[in-house]
Amino acid sequence: MPEAVAPQEAAPAAPAATAQPTSVAEIVKAEFPAYDKDSTGDLSKTEFSTWLIALKTKSDPAAAADQTALSTWAGQAFAQADADKSSAVTQTELTSFLGG
């Protein structure tokens, strides 16, 4: 009779890579402090535009060629994101604006 072979143990799972935020709310929460340069808890038009332009040029590097169009686009986005018209965008407003 053949000798029974013990089943091999499964290899241990590879350590998970550092967890990346996946929802819009998680991304906003994680990245907001980096763009809130004055630590007020909201984004000025300049801070908001810096973040939005960084996102746009990361997803579409060719967009960086037309700074005037980017600036106009970011200004229009700020006006939409600033739901309470306080001249600043909160984390909640940004999350809502980005579809979270």
C-alpha positions in Angstrom: 0.0 0.0 0.0 1.4 3.4 -0.9 2.5 5.5 1.9 0.2 8.5 2.7 1.7 11.8 1.8 1.0 14.7 4.1 -0.7 17.6 2.3 1.7 20.5 2.0 0.8 23.5 4.1 -0.3 26.5 2.1 2.4 29.1 1.8 1.8 32.0 4.1 0.2 34.9 2.4 2.5 37.7 1.3 2.3 40.7 3.5 -0.3 43.1 2.2 1.0 46.2 0.6 0.3 49.3 2.6 -3.4 49.8 2.4 -4.3 52.6 -0.1 -7.5 54.6 0.4 -10.1 53.5 -2.1 -13.2 55.7 -1.6 -13.3 59.4 -2.4 -13.9 60.2 1.3 -10.8 58.2 2.3 -8.6 59.8 -0.3 -9.9 63.3 0.7 -9.3 62.6 4.4 -5.8 61.2 3.7 -4.6 64.0 1.4 -6.5 67.0 2.7 -3.9 68.0 5.3 -1.2 68.1 2.6 -3.1 70.8 0.6 -4.4 72.7 3.6 -1.2 74.6 3.9 -2.4 77.1 6.5 -4.0 74.3 8.6 -7.4 76.1 8.8 -9.4 72.9 8.2 -10.6 74.1 4.8 -9.1 74.9 1.4 -8.7 78.4 0.1 -9.2 78.9 -3.7 -5.4 78.6 -4.1 -5.1 75.5 -2.0 -8.0 73.9 -3.8 -6.7 74.8 -7.2 -3.3 73.4 -6.4 -4.8 70.0 -5.5 -7.2 69.9 -8.4 -4.6 70.8 -10.9 -2.3 68.2 -9.5 -5.0 65.6 -9.9 -5.8 66.8 -13.5 -2.2 66.8 -14.7 -1.5 63.4 -13.1 -4.4 61.9 -15.0 -3.8 63.9 -18.2 -0.2 65.2 -18.4 -1.0 67.1 -21.7 -3.3 69.4 -19.7 -0.3 71.0 -18.1 0.5 72.7 -21.4 -2.3 75.2 -21.1 -2.0 76.8 -17.7 -4.6 79.5 -18.5 -7.2 76.8 -19.3 -6.2 74.9 -16.1 -6.6 78.0 -14.0 -10.0 78.8 -15.4 -11.1 75.2 -15.0 -9.9 75.1 -11.4 -11.6 78.4 -10.6 -14.9 77.2 -12.0 -14.6 73.9 -10.0 -13.9 75.9 -6.8 -17.1 77.9 -7.4 -19.0 74.6 -7.7 -17.3 72.9 -4.8 -17.8 75.8 -2.4 -21.4 74.9 -1.7 -21.9 77.3 1.2 -20.2 80.2 -0.7 -17.8 80.8 2.3 -14.8 81.3 -0.1 -13.3 78.0 1.3 -13.9 74.3 0.6 -14.3 72.0 3.5 -13.5 68.2 3.5 -17.2 67.5 3.3 -17.7 69.9 0.4 -14.7 68.4 -1.5 -15.9 64.9 -0.9 -19.3 65.8 -2.2 -17.9 67.6 -5.2 -15.7 64.7 -6.1 -18.6 62.3 -6.0 -18.0 60.7 -2.6 
